[in-house]
Amino acid sequence: MRSWSIQVGRLWGVEVRIHLTFFLLPLFVFWTEYNAHGSANGARDLALVGIILACVGAHECAHMLAARRYGMTPKAVILLPLSGVTLFEESRAEKASSNTLWKREVQLALVGPVVNLTLAALAAGVVRAVAPGISLWSSPFLQVGNLPRSLVWANLYLAGLNLLPAYPLDGGRVLRAVFSRTLDSADATRRAVSISHALAMVVMVAGLFSNAWLTMIGIVIFSAAQLEERAIVFQSVLDNVRLEEVMLTDFATLSPADTLEDALEKAVHSLQDDFPVVRGSDMVGVISKQRILDTLRAEGNGYVQAVMNKIFEVSVRQESLGSAFRKLTSRNSSMISVVEDQRLVGIVTLQNLMHSMALLAESRKLRRDNTES
């Protein structure tokens, strides 16, 4: 998610990010207007981009609010040129039967297009009341020359686009929900993503011979499907890989009796950012390299015991990465200690966890691709 998107803020505690492909939209609008009229209007072009962004944002806000009704916590929203992807933390979702789950998925999927259709109707009513001379049914429907009409049709197009059976668009989510009645979640998603890839290629090719907007739609569908495919593999790693497969077994420790200057000297010779603090065979705390530096700068030398974090997470070898990841994020921690018979046998830091999961996800994807071929 972070590799191909940038954060622009938070809404109701949810991280809002813009996918890098979104920045193709202003260039695309400028290019289409220039080809159609021989000139372009920078301010109006940007206004049309803003209208599309607002319509996409309203669509995703509807998904977020609807999800909260079911106890699902959105973690982030990624805005794409003509759509968006809402990422959920489903570990807090209400327990439900499989029959209820697929119905819930359908309801969550359809709320976005319904909101766009509602906004289109409201915008059409306002345009009719304020500027009755504007024809809402004159082609082209989406252009910078008539922004009020574009507002109506941007919502209509977004509603129609999201009803396509291409995951992760809303129609694709409905398709996945239907598949999930007979398949597990991962297989249902993979099947929906495969259909999305095929549909995206058809739409892109069709756009080359008809309307350039179809090419843009194909690119959006393909990009969104790629995001979801990576998320599937990532989640598979979270659920199936154990800590013993990725934990660091060769690591440095500190003593609570170490001075901060001694601790910093040890940190210089280690690649770790976080260190377990051990007294005898017992782990008594955790301290980060940054914490050591900040304390030395602010207060001068002291002892590790005085500044270490005495609240830390402990796991066992057989615990899943998913469980460890939730522990790290719930407490905003950066390291988990792995113990066996009350003895420290390894550590998992957020830094090495993310690196290991990325490598494991790629290796599993390669093995699956080789098996399918």
PyMOL commands that set and color helices and strands:
alter all, ss='L'
color gray80, all
select helices_A, chain A and resi 20-37+42-69+90-92+98-130+147-162+170-179+185-209+212-240+243-246+260-268+289-299+304-307+321-330+350-372
alter helices_A, ss='H'
color red, helices_A
select strands_A, chain A and resi 5-11+14-19+73-79+84-89+274-279+282-288+313-315+335-340+343-349
alter strands_A, ss='S'
color yellow, strands_A
deselect
rebuild
show_as cartoon
